[in-house]
Amino acid sequence: MIVVDYLTYTKNGVLPDYLQKSINRTKSLGYDILPITPDEYHLDNKIVHCSFIHLRDITLPKIEKIRDKLTGFFVCEGDLWIKEDFTFDEFKKNIPYKPMWYGYKGQRSHKFIQGAFFLYIPIECFDEFKFKINKSRKMFIDRFYTKLYLEGFIEKYHSTMANEITHYSNVIKKIRKGIDLKV
């Protein structure tokens, strides 16, 4: 079994307005989604670290509990919008043996890939991935993925298979452009 876990949050107890659209899209393309476990933004953490902390402290323990049932899992952000032709059936035709970065915004330089929309991790790589995140300092999640890419642990798919939904970003304090949806 392969599942998707969303890195998402509540702010003052409210989920982002675009999250349900993303979930519906992901389900419509055939992906199985774990129950949503949002984090609350905490004032003691920099907002830029929220996805990293969520992945380390919420998603990985959740995966650990069901790992015997899994062959792999995806991690995505709540603003994920998977491209129409990247269905789960299409993904299953060529399941990678290494972690694969399927959704990203672009490569800004040889040392930085922007956007952490959609990452696949085979269960065989779970322990090493967990070790790497636990020994790492907190950082932007795409910087963490880039670090793993530069180390050769993660591969980047030849073209992005996802985008982000246009939304207000609490990180950059302005609108992030992506797929325009009425939410």
C-alpha positions in Angstrom: 0.0 0.0 0.0 1.2 3.5 -0.8 -0.4 6.5 1.0 -0.2 10.3 0.9 0.2 12.4 4.0 -0.5 16.1 4.0 1.8 18.6 5.9 -0.8 21.1 6.9 -1.8 23.3 9.8 -4.5 25.2 11.5 -4.3 28.8 12.3 -6.6 29.7 15.2 -8.2 26.3 14.8 -9.0 26.8 11.1 -7.6 24.8 8.2 -6.5 26.5 5.0 -9.4 27.2 2.7 -7.6 25.5 -0.3 -6.8 22.2 1.6 -10.1 20.4 0.7 -9.7 21.2 -3.0 -6.3 19.7 -2.9 -7.5 16.6 -1.1 -10.4 16.2 -3.5 -8.0 16.5 -6.5 -5.5 14.0 -5.0 -8.3 11.5 -4.3 -9.8 11.9 -7.8 -6.4 10.9 -9.3 -6.5 7.6 -7.3 -4.2 8.3 -4.4 -5.1 7.1 -0.9 -4.8 9.8 1.8 -4.1 9.3 5.5 -6.3 11.1 8.0 -5.3 14.8 8.1 -3.3 15.7 11.3 -2.8 19.4 11.2 -0.3 21.2 13.3 -1.0 24.6 15.0 1.5 27.3 14.2 3.5 27.9 17.3 5.1 31.2 18.3 8.2 29.4 19.6 9.0 28.1 16.1 9.8 30.2 13.1 6.9 29.8 10.7 9.4 28.8 8.0 10.1 25.6 10.0 6.5 24.4 10.2 6.6 21.9 7.4 9.9 20.5 8.6 8.6 20.1 12.1 5.3 18.6 10.9 7.2 16.1 8.8 9.6 15.1 11.6 7.1 15.2 14.6 3.8 14.3 13.1 4.1 12.5 9.7 7.0 10.2 10.4 5.6 8.9 13.7 2.3 8.3 11.9 4.1 6.4 9.1 6.1 4.4 11.7 2.8 3.0 13.2 1.7 1.6 9.8 5.0 1.0 8.1 4.5 -2.8 8.0 1.4 -2.2 5.7 3.3 0.2 3.4 5.5 -0.2 0.4 6.0 3.6 0.3 4.4 7.0 1.0 4.1 10.5 -0.4 4.5 13.6 1.6 2.9 16.8 0.3 2.0 20.3 1.3 -1.6 21.4 1.7 -1.5 23.5 -1.4 -0.6 20.6 -3.7 -2.2 20.4 -7.1 -1.2 17.2 -8.9 -1.1 17.4 -12.7 -4.0 15.6 -14.5 -1.9 13.0 -16.1 0.0 11.9 -13.0 -2.6 9.5 -11.7 -1.8 6.9 -9.2 -2.1 4.3 -11.9 0.5 6.2 -13.9 2.8 6.4 -10.9 2.5 2.6 -10.3 3.9 1.9 -13.8 7.4 3.0 -12.6 7.6 3.0 -8.8 11.1 4.3 -7.9 13.4 2.5 -5.5 14.9 5.8 -4.1 13.0 8.8 -2.7 11.7 10.8 -5.7 10.8 14.5 -5.7 7.8 14.7 -8.0 6.5 18.1 -7.2 8.6 21.2 -7.1 8.5 24.8 -8.4 11.9 24.9 -10.1 15.6 24.7 -9.7 16.8 28.2 -8.7 20.5 27.2 -8.8 22.5 24.0 -8.7 22.3 24.3 -4.9 18.6 25.0 -4.4 15.3 23.5 -5.7 12.3 25.5 -4.7 9.0 24.0 -3.7 8.2 20.9 -1.6 4.9 19.9 -3.1 5.2 16.2 -3.6 7.9 13.7 -2.4 7.7 9.9 -2.6 9.6 7.8 -0.1 9.9 4.0 -0.5 9.5 2.3 2.8 12.9 0.7 2.4 14.3 4.2 2.7 12.2 5.2 5.7 14.8 4.6 8.5 17.5 6.5 6.7 15.1 9.4 5.9 14.1 9.5 9.5 17.7 9.4 10.6 18.6 12.3 8.3 15.7 14.5 9.4 16.3 13.8 13.1 20.0 14.8 12.8 19.3 17.9 10.8 18.7 21.4 12.1 15.3 22.9 11.4 15.0 24.6 8.0 12.7 25.3 5.1 11.4 21.9 3.9 12.5 22.5 0.4 16.0 23.3 1.6 16.0 20.0 3.5 14.9 18.1 0.4 17.6 20.0 -1.7 20.2 18.9 0.9 19.2 15.3 0.5 19.1 15.7 -3.3 22.7 17.1 -3.3 23.8 14.2 -1.1 22.3 11.8 -3.7 19.6 10.4 -1.3 16.7 11.9 -3.2 16.2 12.0 -7.0 14.4 14.8 -8.8 11.8 13.7 -11.4 12.7 15.0 -14.8 9.8 17.5 -14.7 7.4 18.5 -12.0 4.2 16.6 -11.7 2.5 19.0 -9.4 2.0 22.7 -8.8 0.7 24.7 -5.9 -2.7 26.3 -5.5 -2.4 30.1 -5.5 -2.7 31.2 -1.9 -1.6 33.7 0.7 1.7 32.5 2.2 2.3 33.0 5.9 6.0 32.5 5.2 6.5 35.3 2.6 3.5 37.3 3.7 2.1 37.7 0.2 0.3 35.7 -2.5 2.1 32.7 -3.9 1.2 32.2 -7.5 0.2 28.8 -8.7 -3.0 27.2 -10.1 -5.8 29.7 -9.7 -8.9 28.0 -8.2 -12.0 29.5 -6.6 -11.7 28.3 -3.0 
